[in-house]
Amino acid sequence: MLSITLDVPNELSTPLSISGYNQEKLTEEAKRLLAVSLFERNILSLGQAAKLAELHLWDFIRLLSQQDIPIAAYDDEEIEQELKAVECLIEQTK
């Protein structure tokens, strides 16, 4: 397992404590922010980023949604293909 150390200057310890941050909460938030950033830049997949964030997949999707980050990016052609597939399915069920 890769381990990363985050050094926080001593003068930030009091304001962070007042805001409710301890070592565990800072670590949790840092992992989530890193996971979101790496997912957004297409470095990690959705599942990999959720694992890094130590969140269930659906909870990670909710986190992305709260930050207006889409879980999938489709170009115009892909959207058109999807719409045609849906139209075909609708026609088959009639």
matplotlib code that plots the C-alpha trace (Angstrom):
import matplotlib.pyplot as plt

x = [0.0, 1.2, 1.3, 1.5, 2.2, 0.7, 2.6, 0.4, 2.1, 1.7, 0.1, -2.9, -3.5, -5.7, -8.0, -8.4, -9.2, -11.8, -13.4, -13.6, -10.6, -8.5, -5.9, -8.6, -11.0, -8.1, -7.0, -10.6, -11.2, -7.8, -8.5, -11.9, -10.6, -7.7, -10.1, -12.5, -9.6, -8.1, -11.5, -12.3, -9.0, -9.6, -6.7, -8.8, -12.0, -15.2, -14.7, -11.0, -11.7, -14.5, -12.0, -9.4, -12.0, -13.0, -16.6, -19.2, -19.6, -23.1, -21.8, -18.9, -21.4, -23.4, -20.2, -19.5, -23.1, -22.8, -19.9, -21.6, -19.1, -20.7, -19.9, -19.8, -19.0, -20.7, -20.0, -22.9, -22.5, -22.7, -25.8, -27.5, -26.7, -28.1, -31.3, -31.8, -31.3, -34.0, -36.3, -35.9, -36.6, -39.7, -40.9, -40.3, -42.5, -45.5]
y = [0.0, 3.5, 5.8, 9.6, 12.0, 15.4, 18.0, 20.7, 23.8, 24.1, 27.5, 25.9, 23.4, 25.7, 27.0, 23.4, 22.1, 24.9, 23.9, 20.3, 18.8, 16.2, 13.9, 11.4, 13.9, 15.6, 12.3, 11.3, 14.6, 14.6, 11.1, 12.1, 15.3, 13.4, 10.7, 13.3, 15.1, 11.9, 10.7, 14.1, 14.0, 10.5, 9.1, 6.7, 4.9, 5.5, 2.3, 3.0, 6.5, 5.3, 2.8, 5.5, 7.7, 4.7, 5.1, 2.7, 3.3, 4.9, 7.3, 8.3, 9.0, 11.1, 13.0, 13.7, 14.8, 17.3, 18.8, 18.8, 16.4, 13.9, 10.3, 9.8, 12.0, 11.4, 13.2, 14.1, 11.0, 8.7, 10.5, 10.1, 6.4, 6.0, 7.9, 5.7, 2.5, 3.8, 4.6, 1.0, -0.4, 1.7, 0.5, -3.1, -2.9, -1.5]
z = [0.0, -0.9, 2.0, 1.8, 4.7, 4.8, 6.8, 8.2, 9.7, 13.4, 13.2, 11.4, 14.1, 16.2, 13.4, 12.1, 15.6, 16.1, 12.8, 14.0, 12.1, 13.6, 11.9, 11.0, 9.5, 7.5, 6.2, 5.2, 3.4, 1.7, 0.3, -1.0, -2.6, -4.3, -5.5, -7.0, -8.7, -10.1, -11.4, -12.9, -14.8, -16.1, -14.1, -12.0, -13.0, -11.0, -9.0, -8.4, -7.2, -4.9, -3.4, -2.9, -1.2, 0.9, -0.1, -1.4, -5.1, -4.7, -2.0, -4.2, -7.1, -4.6, -3.7, -7.4, -7.9, -5.0, -6.8, -10.2, -11.6, -14.2, -13.8, -17.6, -20.5, -23.8, -27.1, -29.4, -31.5, -28.5, -27.2, -30.6, -30.6, -27.1, -28.0, -31.1, -29.0, -26.6, -29.4, -30.8, -27.3, -27.0, -30.5, -29.5, -26.4, -28.3]

ax = plt.figure().add_subplot(projection="3d")
ax.plot(x, y, z, "-o")
ax.set_aspect("equal")
plt.show()
